[in-house]
Amino acid sequence: MNHNRLVGPGIKTALTCLARGGFTLVEVVVALFVLAVGLLGLMSTLVLTTRMIMTGQRRTAMAAYAMELLEIRVQEGCAIGSEVLERNGIEAHISSGGEAGAGGELILVLTANVPGATLADTFASRVSCAL
């Protein structure tokens, strides 16, 4: 029986390499290059994913803080004036205009500084104080 018919071309190449005593230096360098490119792609994906998770956590904290501040301010009757508050690295600028309880509006701007970056994540909301 002829065994060459049962063995595919890929297996013949592998058998030839084994018969020669191993792989050439060029083959090893190409394999390492392909492996390095794959690992770099994996690492960049990991960094991007971590950054996206941190942004999501920061925005969730900002939204919760905004809801809390707006609820307190609306319950107080949207008093006229402005103030700046800060909690956990999130700075809140609250200002209201118009007459208290008579159709004024409440403006809330939250800013969270991103550690190690020059950018800030900003959340703005405008709420009517008409009751």
Backbone atoms as SQL, in Angstrom:
CREATE TABLE atoms (id INTEGER PRIMARY KEY, chain TEXT, resi INTEGER, resn TEXT, atom TEXT, x REAL, y REAL, z REAL);
INSERT INTO atoms VALUES
  (1, 'A', 1, 'MET', 'N', 0.854, -1.171, 0.000),
  (2, 'A', 1, 'MET', 'CA', 0.000, 0.000, 0.000),
  (3, 'A', 1, 'MET', 'C', 0.897, 1.230, 0.000),
  (4, 'A', 2, 'ASN', 'N', 0.544, 2.198, -0.813),
  (5, 'A', 2, 'ASN', 'CA', 1.333, 3.428, -0.908),
  (6, 'A', 2, 'ASN', 'C', 0.852, 4.409, 0.161),
  (7, 'A', 3, 'HIS', 'N', 1.727, 4.748, 1.141),
  (8, 'A', 3, 'HIS', 'CA', 1.355, 5.630, 2.251),
  (9, 'A', 3, 'HIS', 'C', 1.383, 7.097, 1.845),
  (10, 'A', 4, 'ASN', 'N', 1.994, 7.450, 0.710),
  (11, 'A', 4, 'ASN', 'CA', 2.047, 8.840, 0.268),
  (12, 'A', 4, 'ASN', 'C', 0.667, 9.371, -0.097),
  (13, 'A', 5, 'ARG', 'N', -0.240, 8.509, -0.511),
  (14, 'A', 5, 'ARG', 'CA', -1.593, 8.942, -0.846),
  (15, 'A', 5, 'ARG', 'C', -2.394, 9.298, 0.406),
  (16, 'A', 6, 'LEU', 'N', -2.083, 8.702, 1.551),
  (17, 'A', 6, 'LEU', 'CA', -2.807, 8.933, 2.789),
  (18, 'A', 6, 'LEU', 'C', -2.306, 10.179, 3.527),
  (19, 'A', 7, 'VAL', 'N', -1.130, 10.634, 3.200),
  (20, 'A', 7, 'VAL', 'CA', -0.526, 11.762, 3.895),
  (21, 'A', 7, 'VAL', 'C', -0.739, 13.022, 3.059),
  (22, 'A', 8, 'GLY', 'N', -1.331, 14.086, 3.678),
  (23, 'A', 8, 'GLY', 'CA', -1.590, 15.340, 2.979),
  (24, 'A', 8, 'GLY', 'C', -0.324, 16.174, 2.836),
  (25, 'A', 9, 'PRO', 'N', -0.414, 17.271, 2.073),
  (26, 'A', 9, 'PRO', 'CA', 0.763, 18.101, 1.833),
  (27, 'A', 9, 'PRO', 'C', 1.298, 18.768, 3.111),
  (28, 'A', 10, 'GLY', 'N', 0.402, 19.155, 4.054),
  (29, 'A', 10, 'GLY', 'CA', 0.860, 19.768, 5.300),
  (30, 'A', 10, 'GLY', 'C', 1.643, 18.797, 6.158),
  (31, 'A', 11, 'ILE', 'N', 1.194, 17.564, 6.180),
  (32, 'A', 11, 'ILE', 'CA', 1.879, 16.541, 6.973),
  (33, 'A', 11, 'ILE', 'C', 3.219, 16.212, 6.338),
  (34, 'A', 12, 'LYS', 'N', 3.278, 16.214, 4.997),
  (35, 'A', 12, 'LYS', 'CA', 4.549, 15.950, 4.321),
  (36, 'A', 12, 'LYS', 'C', 5.572, 17.025, 4.680),
  (37, 'A', 13, 'THR', 'N', 5.142, 18.297, 4.737),
  (38, 'A', 13, 'THR', 'CA', 6.057, 19.384, 5.073),
  (39, 'A', 13, 'THR', 'C', 6.553, 19.225, 6.504),
  (40, 'A', 14, 'ALA', 'N', 5.669, 18.902, 7.423),
  (41, 'A', 14, 'ALA', 'CA', 6.073, 18.709, 8.814),
  (42, 'A', 14, 'ALA', 'C', 7.031, 17.536, 8.940),
  (43, 'A', 15, 'LEU', 'N', 6.738, 16.447, 8.206),
  (44, 'A', 15, 'LEU', 'CA', 7.622, 15.288, 8.248),
  (45, 'A', 15, 'LEU', 'C', 8.979, 15.632, 7.651),
  (46, 'A', 16, 'THR', 'N', 8.993, 16.454, 6.599),
  (47, 'A', 16, 'THR', 'CA', 10.249, 16.860, 5.980),
  (48, 'A', 16, 'THR', 'C', 11.077, 17.686, 6.961),
  (49, 'A', 17, 'CYS', 'N', 10.417, 18.608, 7.705),
  (50, 'A', 17, 'CYS', 'CA', 11.121, 19.422, 8.702),
  (51, 'A', 17, 'CYS', 'C', 11.711, 18.536, 9.792),
  (52, 'A', 18, 'LEU', 'N', 10.936, 17.554, 10.230),
  (53, 'A', 18, 'LEU', 'CA', 11.444, 16.651, 11.255),
  (54, 'A', 18, 'LEU', 'C', 12.606, 15.825, 10.729),
  (55, 'A', 19, 'ALA', 'N', 12.522, 15.435, 9.470),
  (56, 'A', 19, 'ALA', 'CA', 13.592, 14.649, 8.871),
  (57, 'A', 19, 'ALA', 'C', 14.855, 15.497, 8.724),
  (58, 'A', 20, 'ARG', 'N', 14.697, 16.814, 8.481),
  (59, 'A', 20, 'ARG', 'CA', 15.855, 17.697, 8.346),
  (60, 'A', 20, 'ARG', 'C', 16.481, 17.993, 9.696),
  (61, 'A', 21, 'GLY', 'N', 15.750, 17.837, 10.780),
  (62, 'A', 21, 'GLY', 'CA', 16.303, 18.099, 12.096),
  (63, 'A', 21, 'GLY', 'C', 15.772, 19.374, 12.736),
  (64, 'A', 22, 'GLY', 'N', 14.693, 19.986, 12.236),
  (65, 'A', 22, 'GLY', 'CA', 14.125, 21.169, 12.866),
  (66, 'A', 22, 'GLY', 'C', 13.744, 22.234, 11.862),
  (67, 'A', 23, 'PHE', 'N', 13.481, 23.420, 12.380),
  (68, 'A', 23, 'PHE', 'CA', 13.063, 24.551, 11.561),
  (69, 'A', 23, 'PHE', 'C', 14.258, 25.461, 11.308),
  (70, 'A', 24, 'THR', 'N', 14.189, 26.219, 10.238),
  (71, 'A', 24, 'THR', 'CA', 15.273, 27.167, 9.940),
  (72, 'A', 24, 'THR', 'C', 15.106, 28.410, 10.799),
  (73, 'A', 25, 'LEU', 'N', 16.135, 29.224, 10.865),
  (74, 'A', 25, 'LEU', 'CA', 16.109, 30.452, 11.659),
  (75, 'A', 25, 'LEU', 'C', 15.061, 31.425, 11.128),
  (76, 'A', 26, 'VAL', 'N', 14.890, 31.483, 9.822),
  (77, 'A', 26, 'VAL', 'CA', 13.895, 32.376, 9.217),
  (78, 'A', 26, 'VAL', 'C', 12.491, 31.973, 9.644),
  (79, 'A', 27, 'GLU', 'N', 12.210, 30.690, 9.666),
  (80, 'A', 27, 'GLU', 'CA', 10.894, 30.217, 10.082),
  (81, 'A', 27, 'GLU', 'C', 10.616, 30.557, 11.542),
  (82, 'A', 28, 'VAL', 'N', 11.616, 30.435, 12.392),
  (83, 'A', 28, 'VAL', 'CA', 11.454, 30.758, 13.808),
  (84, 'A', 28, 'VAL', 'C', 11.222, 32.256, 13.988),
  (85, 'A', 29, 'VAL', 'N', 11.975, 33.091, 13.261),
  (86, 'A', 29, 'VAL', 'CA', 11.818, 34.544, 13.365),
  (87, 'A', 29, 'VAL', 'C', 10.432, 34.963, 12.878),
  (88, 'A', 30, 'VAL', 'N', 9.956, 34.409, 11.793),
  (89, 'A', 30, 'VAL', 'CA', 8.620, 34.735, 11.280),
  (90, 'A', 30, 'VAL', 'C', 7.556, 34.306, 12.282),
  (91, 'A', 31, 'ALA', 'N', 7.700, 33.152, 12.870),
  (92, 'A', 31, 'ALA', 'CA', 6.732, 32.681, 13.865),
  (93, 'A', 31, 'ALA', 'C', 6.715, 33.600, 15.088),
  (94, 'A', 32, 'LEU', 'N', 7.876, 34.031, 15.546),
  (95, 'A', 32, 'LEU', 'CA', 7.941, 34.947, 16.684),
  (96, 'A', 32, 'LEU', 'C', 7.335, 36.307, 16.341),
  (97, 'A', 33, 'PHE', 'N', 7.546, 36.778, 15.119),
  (98, 'A', 33, 'PHE', 'CA', 6.965, 38.053, 14.686),
  (99, 'A', 33, 'PHE', 'C', 5.439, 37.975, 14.680),
  (100, 'A', 34, 'VAL', 'N', 4.899, 36.906, 14.145),
  (101, 'A', 34, 'VAL', 'CA', 3.438, 36.721, 14.117),
  (102, 'A', 34, 'VAL', 'C', 2.893, 36.648, 15.544),
  (103, 'A', 35, 'LEU', 'N', 3.590, 35.949, 16.417),
  (104, 'A', 35, 'LEU', 'CA', 3.174, 35.858, 17.819),
  (105, 'A', 35, 'LEU', 'C', 3.218, 37.233, 18.495),
  (106, 'A', 36, 'ALA', 'N', 4.263, 38.016, 18.236),
  (107, 'A', 36, 'ALA', 'CA', 4.388, 39.348, 18.834),
  (108, 'A', 36, 'ALA', 'C', 3.279, 40.279, 18.364),
  (109, 'A', 37, 'VAL', 'N', 2.942, 40.245, 17.082),
  (110, 'A', 37, 'VAL', 'CA', 1.865, 41.085, 16.559),
  (111, 'A', 37, 'VAL', 'C', 0.534, 40.699, 17.201),
  (112, 'A', 38, 'GLY', 'N', 0.296, 39.434, 17.363),
  (113, 'A', 38, 'GLY', 'CA', -0.934, 38.974, 18.014),
  (114, 'A', 38, 'GLY', 'C', -1.008, 39.414, 19.467),
  (115, 'A', 39, 'LEU', 'N', 0.105, 39.332, 20.187),
  (116, 'A', 39, 'LEU', 'CA', 0.118, 39.751, 21.588),
  (117, 'A', 39, 'LEU', 'C', -0.055, 41.260, 21.719),
  (118, 'A', 40, 'LEU', 'N', 0.520, 42.040, 20.817),
  (119, 'A', 40, 'LEU', 'CA', 0.327, 43.493, 20.841),
  (120, 'A', 40, 'LEU', 'C', -1.139, 43.856, 20.613),
  (121, 'A', 41, 'GLY', 'N', -1.783, 43.170, 19.700),
  (122, 'A', 41, 'GLY', 'CA', -3.210, 43.398, 19.465),
  (123, 'A', 41, 'GLY', 'C', -4.039, 43.061, 20.692),
  (124, 'A', 42, 'LEU', 'N', -3.705, 41.998, 21.360),
  (125, 'A', 42, 'LEU', 'CA', -4.405, 41.592, 22.571),
  (126, 'A', 42, 'LEU', 'C', -4.204, 42.619, 23.685),
  (127, 'A', 43, 'MET', 'N', -2.997, 43.132, 23.844),
  (128, 'A', 43, 'MET', 'CA', -2.715, 44.121, 24.887),
  (129, 'A', 43, 'MET', 'C', -3.443, 45.443, 24.615),
  (130, 'A', 44, 'SER', 'N', -3.479, 45.875, 23.363),
  (131, 'A', 44, 'SER', 'CA', -4.184, 47.123, 23.052),
  (132, 'A', 44, 'SER', 'C', -5.684, 46.978, 23.312),
  (133, 'A', 45, 'THR', 'N', -6.229, 45.823, 23.054),
  (134, 'A', 45, 'THR', 'CA', -7.636, 45.566, 23.350),
  (135, 'A', 45, 'THR', 'C', -7.878, 45.611, 24.855),
  (136, 'A', 46, 'LEU', 'N', -6.967, 45.068, 25.630),
  (137, 'A', 46, 'LEU', 'CA', -7.083, 45.081, 27.086),
  (138, 'A', 46, 'LEU', 'C', -7.057, 46.515, 27.613),
  (139, 'A', 47, 'VAL', 'N', -6.151, 47.339, 27.109),
  (140, 'A', 47, 'VAL', 'CA', -6.051, 48.735, 27.548),
  (141, 'A', 47, 'VAL', 'C', -7.321, 49.500, 27.198),
  (142, 'A', 48, 'LEU', 'N', -7.820, 49.322, 25.991),
  (143, 'A', 48, 'LEU', 'CA', -9.031, 50.010, 25.555),
  (144, 'A', 48, 'LEU', 'C', -10.236, 49.586, 26.398),
  (145, 'A', 49, 'THR', 'N', -10.346, 48.317, 26.680),
  (146, 'A', 49, 'THR', 'CA', -11.455, 47.816, 27.490),
  (147, 'A', 49, 'THR', 'C', -11.402, 48.381, 28.905),
  (148, 'A', 50, 'THR', 'N', -10.216, 48.437, 29.487),
  (149, 'A', 50, 'THR', 'CA', -10.058, 49.003, 30.834),
  (150, 'A', 50, 'THR', 'C', -10.460, 50.469, 30.848),
  (151, 'A', 51, 'ARG', 'N', -10.049, 51.217, 29.827),
  (152, 'A', 51, 'ARG', 'CA', -10.406, 52.635, 29.746),
  (153, 'A', 51, 'ARG', 'C', -11.919, 52.812, 29.626),
  (154, 'A', 52, 'MET', 'N', -12.568, 51.962, 28.842),
  (155, 'A', 52, 'MET', 'CA', -14.016, 52.064, 28.670),
  (156, 'A', 52, 'MET', 'C', -14.749, 51.729, 29.975),
  (157, 'A', 53, 'ILE', 'N', -14.249, 50.758, 30.719),
  (158, 'A', 53, 'ILE', 'CA', -14.868, 50.403, 32.001),
  (159, 'A', 53, 'ILE', 'C', -14.745, 51.558, 32.980),
  (160, 'A', 54, 'MET', 'N', -13.584, 52.187, 33.039),
  (161, 'A', 54, 'MET', 'CA', -13.383, 53.322, 33.946),
  (162, 'A', 54, 'MET', 'C', -14.292, 54.491, 33.571),
  (163, 'A', 55, 'THR', 'N', -14.450, 54.751, 32.272),
  (164, 'A', 55, 'THR', 'CA', -15.339, 55.825, 31.830),
  (165, 'A', 55, 'THR', 'C', -16.773, 55.530, 32.228),
  (166, 'A', 56, 'GLY', 'N', -17.200, 54.295, 32.070),
  (167, 'A', 56, 'GLY', 'CA', -18.554, 53.911, 32.457),
  (168, 'A', 56, 'GLY', 'C', -18.795, 54.056, 33.946),
  (169, 'A', 57, 'GLN', 'N', -17.820, 53.668, 34.757),
  (170, 'A', 57, 'GLN', 'CA', -17.964, 53.808, 36.208),
  (171, 'A', 57, 'GLN', 'C', -18.040, 55.277, 36.603),
  (172, 'A', 58, 'ARG', 'N', -17.198, 56.105, 35.989),
  (173, 'A', 58, 'ARG', 'CA', -17.191, 57.535, 36.299),
  (174, 'A', 58, 'ARG', 'C', -18.519, 58.173, 35.913),
  (175, 'A', 59, 'ARG', 'N', -19.036, 57.836, 34.745),
  (176, 'A', 59, 'ARG', 'CA', -20.308, 58.412, 34.297),
  (177, 'A', 59, 'ARG', 'C', -21.481, 57.926, 35.146),
  (178, 'A', 60, 'THR', 'N', -21.437, 56.704, 35.614),
  (179, 'A', 60, 'THR', 'CA', -22.483, 56.201, 36.499),
  (180, 'A', 60, 'THR', 'C', -22.475, 56.967, 37.816),
  (181, 'A', 61, 'ALA', 'N', -21.282, 57.201, 38.370),
  (182, 'A', 61, 'ALA', 'CA', -21.181, 57.968, 39.617),
  (183, 'A', 61, 'ALA', 'C', -21.665, 59.401, 39.408),
  (184, 'A', 62, 'MET', 'N', -21.348, 59.994, 38.256),
  (185, 'A', 62, 'MET', 'CA', -21.799, 61.357, 37.973),
  (186, 'A', 62, 'MET', 'C', -23.317, 61.423, 37.845),
  (187, 'A', 63, 'ALA', 'N', -23.908, 60.441, 37.190),
  (188, 'A', 63, 'ALA', 'CA', -25.364, 60.434, 37.017),
  (189, 'A', 63, 'ALA', 'C', -26.071, 60.270, 38.367),
  (190, 'A', 64, 'ALA', 'N', -25.535, 59.404, 39.221),
  (191, 'A', 64, 'ALA', 'CA', -26.138, 59.212, 40.546),
  (192, 'A', 64, 'ALA', 'C', -26.035, 60.489, 41.379),
  (193, 'A', 65, 'TYR', 'N', -24.879, 61.146, 41.323),
  (194, 'A', 65, 'TYR', 'CA', -24.685, 62.394, 42.057),
  (195, 'A', 65, 'TYR', 'C', -25.611, 63.475, 41.516),
  (196, 'A', 66, 'ALA', 'N', -25.786, 63.531, 40.206),
  (197, 'A', 66, 'ALA', 'CA', -26.674, 64.522, 39.591),
  (198, 'A', 66, 'ALA', 'C', -28.115, 64.306, 40.041),
  (199, 'A', 67, 'MET', 'N', -28.565, 63.064, 40.035),
  (200, 'A', 67, 'MET', 'CA', -29.925, 62.771, 40.473),
  (201, 'A', 67, 'MET', 'C', -30.133, 63.187, 41.927),
  (202, 'A', 68, 'GLU', 'N', -29.159, 62.883, 42.769),
  (203, 'A', 68, 'GLU', 'CA', -29.254, 63.235, 44.173),
  (204, 'A', 68, 'GLU', 'C', -29.336, 64.755, 44.361),
  (205, 'A', 69, 'LEU', 'N', -28.463, 65.487, 43.673),
  (206, 'A', 69, 'LEU', 'CA', -28.464, 66.946, 43.799),
  (207, 'A', 69, 'LEU', 'C', -29.740, 67.575, 43.259),
  (208, 'A', 70, 'LEU', 'N', -30.212, 67.075, 42.112),
  (209, 'A', 70, 'LEU', 'CA', -31.436, 67.624, 41.526),
  (210, 'A', 70, 'LEU', 'C', -32.646, 67.365, 42.417),
  (211, 'A', 71, 'GLU', 'N', -32.732, 66.166, 42.989),
  (212, 'A', 71, 'GLU', 'CA', -33.859, 65.858, 43.875),
  (213, 'A', 71, 'GLU', 'C', -33.858, 66.773, 45.092),
  (214, 'A', 72, 'ILE', 'N', -32.692, 66.970, 45.690),
  (215, 'A', 72, 'ILE', 'CA', -32.602, 67.845, 46.869),
  (216, 'A', 72, 'ILE', 'C', -32.991, 69.266, 46.503),
  (217, 'A', 73, 'ARG', 'N', -32.470, 69.756, 45.392),
  (218, 'A', 73, 'ARG', 'CA', -32.723, 71.144, 45.003),
  (219, 'A', 73, 'ARG', 'C', -34.184, 71.373, 44.634),
  (220, 'A', 74, 'VAL', 'N', -34.803, 70.423, 43.948),
  (221, 'A', 74, 'VAL', 'CA', -36.214, 70.564, 43.577),
  (222, 'A', 74, 'VAL', 'C', -37.093, 70.499, 44.823),
  (223, 'A', 75, 'GLN', 'N', -36.760, 69.633, 45.790),
  (224, 'A', 75, 'GLN', 'CA', -37.528, 69.560, 47.037),
  (225, 'A', 75, 'GLN', 'C', -37.426, 70.853, 47.839),
  (226, 'A', 76, 'GLU', 'N', -36.298, 71.545, 47.692),
  (227, 'A', 76, 'GLU', 'CA', -36.116, 72.819, 48.384),
  (228, 'A', 76, 'GLU', 'C', -36.812, 73.965, 47.661),
  (229, 'A', 77, 'GLY', 'N', -37.436, 73.685, 46.544),
  (230, 'A', 77, 'GLY', 'CA', -38.168, 74.695, 45.804),
  (231, 'A', 77, 'GLY', 'C', -37.328, 75.470, 44.807),
  (232, 'A', 78, 'CYS', 'N', -36.224, 74.894, 44.372),
  (233, 'A', 78, 'CYS', 'CA', -35.353, 75.522, 43.364),
  (234, 'A', 78, 'CYS', 'C', -34.939, 76.929, 43.784),
  (235, 'A', 79, 'ALA', 'N', -34.378, 77.043, 44.941),
  (236, 'A', 79, 'ALA', 'CA', -33.957, 78.351, 45.448),
  (237, 'A', 79, 'ALA', 'C', -33.025, 79.030, 44.451),
  (238, 'A', 80, 'ILE', 'N', -33.196, 80.336, 44.325),
  (239, 'A', 80, 'ILE', 'CA', -32.386, 81.107, 43.380),
  (240, 'A', 80, 'ILE', 'C', -30.966, 81.220, 43.918),
  (241, 'A', 81, 'GLY', 'N', -30.006, 81.094, 43.022),
  (242, 'A', 81, 'GLY', 'CA', -28.602, 81.234, 43.403),
  (243, 'A', 81, 'GLY', 'C', -27.763, 80.182, 42.724),
  (244, 'A', 82, 'SER', 'N', -26.513, 80.164, 43.086),
  (245, 'A', 82, 'SER', 'CA', -25.621, 79.164, 42.520),
  (246, 'A', 82, 'SER', 'C', -24.640, 78.709, 43.594),
  (247, 'A', 83, 'GLU', 'N', -24.156, 77.495, 43.419),
  (248, 'A', 83, 'GLU', 'CA', -23.187, 76.953, 44.362),
  (249, 'A', 83, 'GLU', 'C', -22.328, 75.917, 43.653),
  (250, 'A', 84, 'VAL', 'N', -21.183, 75.647, 44.244),
  (251, 'A', 84, 'VAL', 'CA', -20.258, 74.643, 43.725),
  (252, 'A', 84, 'VAL', 'C', -20.020, 73.620, 44.827),
  (253, 'A', 85, 'LEU', 'N', -20.241, 72.360, 44.505),
  (254, 'A', 85, 'LEU', 'CA', -20.038, 71.266, 45.456),
  (255, 'A', 85, 'LEU', 'C', -19.010, 70.300, 44.874),
  (256, 'A', 86, 'GLU', 'N', -18.375, 69.527, 45.743),
  (257, 'A', 86, 'GLU', 'CA', -17.395, 68.550, 45.279),
  (258, 'A', 86, 'GLU', 'C', -17.501, 67.295, 46.134),
  (259, 'A', 87, 'ARG', 'N', -17.492, 66.121, 45.451),
  (260, 'A', 87, 'ARG', 'CA', -17.522, 64.848, 46.157),
  (261, 'A', 87, 'ARG', 'C', -16.848, 63.792, 45.290),
  (262, 'A', 88, 'ASN', 'N', -15.906, 63.079, 45.869),
  (263, 'A', 88, 'ASN', 'CA', -15.199, 61.978, 45.194),
  (264, 'A', 88, 'ASN', 'C', -14.610, 62.387, 43.838),
  (265, 'A', 89, 'GLY', 'N', -14.055, 63.569, 43.770),
  (266, 'A', 89, 'GLY', 'CA', -13.427, 64.027, 42.529),
  (267, 'A', 89, 'GLY', 'C', -14.406, 64.550, 41.502),
  (268, 'A', 90, 'ILE', 'N', -15.674, 64.627, 41.838),
  (269, 'A', 90, 'ILE', 'CA', -16.689, 65.155, 40.922),
  (270, 'A', 90, 'ILE', 'C', -17.090, 66.537, 41.410),
  (271, 'A', 91, 'GLU', 'N', -16.926, 67.526, 40.556),
  (272, 'A', 91, 'GLU', 'CA', -17.268, 68.904, 40.900),
  (273, 'A', 91, 'GLU', 'C', -18.620, 69.250, 40.282),
  (274, 'A', 92, 'ALA', 'N', -19.532, 69.764, 41.101),
  (275, 'A', 92, 'ALA', 'CA', -20.882, 70.093, 40.644),
  (276, 'A', 92, 'ALA', 'C', -21.097, 71.598, 40.711),
  (277, 'A', 93, 'HIS', 'N', -21.505, 72.181, 39.594),
  (278, 'A', 93, 'HIS', 'CA', -21.880, 73.598, 39.532),
  (279, 'A', 93, 'HIS', 'C', -23.390, 73.653, 39.359),
  (280, 'A', 94, 'ILE', 'N', -24.085, 74.193, 40.357),
  (281, 'A', 94, 'ILE', 'CA', -25.540, 74.279, 40.316),
  (282, 'A', 94, 'ILE', 'C', -25.925, 75.749, 40.267),
  (283, 'A', 95, 'SER', 'N', -26.777, 76.086, 39.312),
  (284, 'A', 95, 'SER', 'CA', -27.292, 77.454, 39.268),
  (285, 'A', 95, 'SER', 'C', -28.772, 77.402, 38.913),
  (286, 'A', 96, 'SER', 'N', -29.509, 78.359, 39.451),
  (287, 'A', 96, 'SER', 'CA', -30.935, 78.422, 39.153),
  (288, 'A', 96, 'SER', 'C', -31.299, 79.863, 38.876),
  (289, 'A', 97, 'GLY', 'N', -32.270, 80.015, 38.018),
  (290, 'A', 97, 'GLY', 'CA', -32.716, 81.352, 37.657),
  (291, 'A', 97, 'GLY', 'C', -34.228, 81.425, 37.704),
  (292, 'A', 98, 'GLY', 'N', -34.762, 82.605, 37.597),
  (293, 'A', 98, 'GLY', 'CA', -36.206, 82.794, 37.672),
  (294, 'A', 98, 'GLY', 'C', -36.648, 82.890, 39.109),
  (295, 'A', 99, 'GLU', 'N', -37.933, 82.865, 39.304),
  (296, 'A', 99, 'GLU', 'CA', -38.481, 82.955, 40.653),
  (297, 'A', 99, 'GLU', 'C', -38.613, 81.566, 41.242),
  (298, 'A', 100, 'ALA', 'N', -38.337, 81.446, 42.518),
  (299, 'A', 100, 'ALA', 'CA', -38.408, 80.152, 43.187),
  (300, 'A', 100, 'ALA', 'C', -39.808, 79.572, 43.081),
  (301, 'A', 101, 'GLY', 'N', -39.920, 78.373, 42.556),
  (302, 'A', 101, 'GLY', 'CA', -41.201, 77.689, 42.451),
  (303, 'A', 101, 'GLY', 'C', -42.130, 78.252, 41.402),
  (304, 'A', 102, 'ALA', 'N', -41.661, 79.223, 40.605),
  (305, 'A', 102, 'ALA', 'CA', -42.561, 79.849, 39.630),
  (306, 'A', 102, 'ALA', 'C', -41.954, 79.811, 38.238),
  (307, 'A', 103, 'GLY', 'N', -41.679, 78.662, 37.744),
  (308, 'A', 103, 'GLY', 'CA', -41.228, 78.521, 36.369),
  (309, 'A', 103, 'GLY', 'C', -39.752, 78.748, 36.125),
  (310, 'A', 104, 'GLY', 'N', -38.966, 78.770, 37.162),
  (311, 'A', 104, 'GLY', 'CA', -37.531, 78.896, 36.971),
  (312, 'A', 104, 'GLY', 'C', -36.942, 77.597, 36.465),
  (313, 'A', 105, 'GLU', 'N', -35.635, 77.621, 36.235),
  (314, 'A', 105, 'GLU', 'CA', -34.983, 76.391, 35.805),
  (315, 'A', 105, 'GLU', 'C', -33.709, 76.181, 36.596),
  (316, 'A', 106, 'LEU', 'N', -33.348, 74.944, 36.719),
  (317, 'A', 106, 'LEU', 'CA', -32.177, 74.537, 37.472),
  (318, 'A', 106, 'LEU', 'C', -31.168, 73.971, 36.481),
  (319, 'A', 107, 'ILE', 'N', -29.940, 74.473, 36.505),
  (320, 'A', 107, 'ILE', 'CA', -28.891, 74.019, 35.585),
  (321, 'A', 107, 'ILE', 'C', -27.804, 73.353, 36.415),
  (322, 'A', 108, 'LEU', 'N', -27.457, 72.148, 36.050),
  (323, 'A', 108, 'LEU', 'CA', -26.464, 71.369, 36.775),
  (324, 'A', 108, 'LEU', 'C', -25.377, 70.933, 35.799),
  (325, 'A', 109, 'VAL', 'N', -24.140, 71.250, 36.113),
  (326, 'A', 109, 'VAL', 'CA', -23.000, 70.824, 35.300),
  (327, 'A', 109, 'VAL', 'C', -22.035, 70.081, 36.210),
  (328, 'A', 110, 'LEU', 'N', -21.792, 68.817, 35.911),
  (329, 'A', 110, 'LEU', 'CA', -20.865, 67.992, 36.687),
  (330, 'A', 110, 'LEU', 'C', -19.603, 67.764, 35.864),
  (331, 'A', 111, 'THR', 'N', -18.459, 67.864, 36.526),
  (332, 'A', 111, 'THR', 'CA', -17.181, 67.633, 35.852),
  (333, 'A', 111, 'THR', 'C', -16.353, 66.685, 36.696),
  (334, 'A', 112, 'ALA', 'N', -15.841, 65.635, 36.064),
  (335, 'A', 112, 'ALA', 'CA', -14.945, 64.696, 36.739),
  (336, 'A', 112, 'ALA', 'C', -13.619, 64.723, 36.019),
  (337, 'A', 113, 'ASN', 'N', -12.566, 65.098, 36.728),
  (338, 'A', 113, 'ASN', 'CA', -11.239, 65.100, 36.130),
  (339, 'A', 113, 'ASN', 'C', -10.738, 63.677, 36.007),
  (340, 'A', 114, 'VAL', 'N', -10.181, 63.349, 34.851),
  (341, 'A', 114, 'VAL', 'CA', -9.662, 62.017, 34.591),
  (342, 'A', 114, 'VAL', 'C', -8.208, 61.983, 35.062),
  (343, 'A', 115, 'PRO', 'N', -7.863, 61.086, 35.974),
  (344, 'A', 115, 'PRO', 'CA', -6.482, 61.036, 36.465),
  (345, 'A', 115, 'PRO', 'C', -5.493, 60.754, 35.328),
  (346, 'A', 116, 'GLY', 'N', -4.430, 61.538, 35.289),
  (347, 'A', 116, 'GLY', 'CA', -3.391, 61.329, 34.283),
  (348, 'A', 116, 'GLY', 'C', -3.744, 61.850, 32.907),
  (349, 'A', 117, 'ALA', 'N', -4.818, 62.607, 32.769),
  (350, 'A', 117, 'ALA', 'CA', -5.217, 63.126, 31.463),
  (351, 'A', 117, 'ALA', 'C', -5.574, 64.605, 31.595),
  (352, 'A', 118, 'THR', 'N', -5.570, 65.287, 30.481),
  (353, 'A', 118, 'THR', 'CA', -5.917, 66.707, 30.494),
  (354, 'A', 118, 'THR', 'C', -7.398, 66.923, 30.229),
  (355, 'A', 119, 'LEU', 'N', -8.121, 65.869, 29.903),
  (356, 'A', 119, 'LEU', 'CA', -9.542, 65.976, 29.601),
  (357, 'A', 119, 'LEU', 'C', -10.377, 65.788, 30.859),
  (358, 'A', 120, 'ALA', 'N', -11.593, 66.286, 30.799),
  (359, 'A', 120, 'ALA', 'CA', -12.550, 66.085, 31.886),
  (360, 'A', 120, 'ALA', 'C', -13.833, 65.530, 31.291),
  (361, 'A', 121, 'ASP', 'N', -14.496, 64.678, 32.047),
  (362, 'A', 121, 'ASP', 'CA', -15.776, 64.113, 31.639),
  (363, 'A', 121, 'ASP', 'C', -16.861, 65.033, 32.187),
  (364, 'A', 122, 'THR', 'N', -17.742, 65.523, 31.322),
  (365, 'A', 122, 'THR', 'CA', -18.747, 66.504, 31.734),
  (366, 'A', 122, 'THR', 'C', -20.148, 65.981, 31.496),
  (367, 'A', 123, 'PHE', 'N', -21.022, 66.281, 32.451),
  (368, 'A', 123, 'PHE', 'CA', -22.440, 65.893, 32.374),
  (369, 'A', 123, 'PHE', 'C', -23.236, 67.151, 32.667),
  (370, 'A', 124, 'ALA', 'N', -24.158, 67.528, 31.802),
  (371, 'A', 124, 'ALA', 'CA', -24.962, 68.727, 32.013),
  (372, 'A', 124, 'ALA', 'C', -26.440, 68.377, 31.947),
  (373, 'A', 125, 'SER', 'N', -27.228, 69.031, 32.809),
  (374, 'A', 125, 'SER', 'CA', -28.660, 68.786, 32.826),
  (375, 'A', 125, 'SER', 'C', -29.382, 70.101, 33.149),
  (376, 'A', 126, 'ARG', 'N', -30.558, 70.262, 32.542),
  (377, 'A', 126, 'ARG', 'CA', -31.377, 71.447, 32.779),
  (378, 'A', 126, 'ARG', 'C', -32.775, 70.948, 33.142),
  (379, 'A', 127, 'VAL', 'N', -33.289, 71.410, 34.288),
  (380, 'A', 127, 'VAL', 'CA', -34.570, 70.940, 34.801),
  (381, 'A', 127, 'VAL', 'C', -35.464, 72.132, 35.075),
  (382, 'A', 128, 'SER', 'N', -36.708, 72.013, 34.663),
  (383, 'A', 128, 'SER', 'CA', -37.685, 73.060, 34.949),
  (384, 'A', 128, 'SER', 'C', -38.145, 72.948, 36.389),
  (385, 'A', 129, 'CYS', 'N', -38.278, 74.088, 37.046),
  (386, 'A', 129, 'CYS', 'CA', -38.705, 74.098, 38.453),
  (387, 'A', 129, 'CYS', 'C', -40.187, 74.399, 38.611),
  (388, 'A', 130, 'ALA', 'N', -40.934, 74.420, 37.537),
  (389, 'A', 130, 'ALA', 'CA', -42.367, 74.712, 37.635),
  (390, 'A', 130, 'ALA', 'C', -43.069, 73.572, 38.355),
  (391, 'A', 131, 'LEU', 'N', -43.841, 73.905, 39.339),
  (392, 'A', 131, 'LEU', 'CA', -44.552, 72.877, 40.115),
  (393, 'A', 131, 'LEU', 'C', -46.028, 72.867, 39.793);
